[in-house]
């Protein structure tokens, strides 16, 4: 099963996250993913997402993690 979730990237004490599509069996720190769909920086509260690609993956049956879902709802990409 495919899942859309956040993957931590960046240095220590300088968090950045990448929104990725990955297999649910892989761990979030494994590094392997199918496609990067955007990024999020909690320090600056800046989020950049590929709207059309996210909607396509969701339409094809990918599930969304709880944290990623809340970010996408705040960004107006998906409806709660």
N, C-alpha and C positions, 0 to 999 in steps of 0.2 A: 504494500500500500504506500502511496506517495503522500508526503506531508510537506507543507510549507511552514518553515520555522526560522528562527533567528540563529545565526552562527556567529560566535564571538571572534573578532579579529582585532588587531591592534596591539599596542604595547601594554605593559603593566601600568595601571593607574591612568590609562588613556583609552577607555572603552570605545569600541565601535562595533557595530553589528552588521552582518550581511543577511539579507532575506534570501533564503535559498529553497529550492525544491529538492528533496532528497528522499531516499527510501526510509521508511519508518524504522527499519531494523538497524540502520547506521546510527552511531552515537553523534551528538552534536559537535564533538571535537574531532571526529574522524577526518574531516577535511574533504571527504568525497561528496559531491552533490551533482545534480543534473544540470541545473541552471541557476544563475544568480538573478534575482528579481529586483534587487534594490539594496539600499543601505540605510542605516539609522545611527545617528550619533546622539546618545543621551545627554552628553555634555552641552551641546549646542541646541538640542531638540530639533535637529534638522533631519528630515526624512525624505529620501528620494526613492520612488518606486516606479516600476514599469507597469502601468495600469492595465494595458491590453494583455500583456503576458500573464499577469496574475489572474485576470478574469478567464483567460483561456485554460489555465491549469485547473482552476476551480470548476469550470464547466466540464472538464475531462475527468473529474472525480478526485482531485487532490484535496486532502483535508488540511485545515489550518490550525496551528497551535493556538492556545489561548492568548498568549502574549502578542503573537503576530496578528491575530484577529483584532485585538484592541487597537493596535497601531493602524491597521487598515480601516477600521471604522472611524477613527479620529481623522484619518486622511481623506475620508469620503470615498474610498474605492469600493468598499462593500457596505451593504446595509445590515444593521444589527438585526 
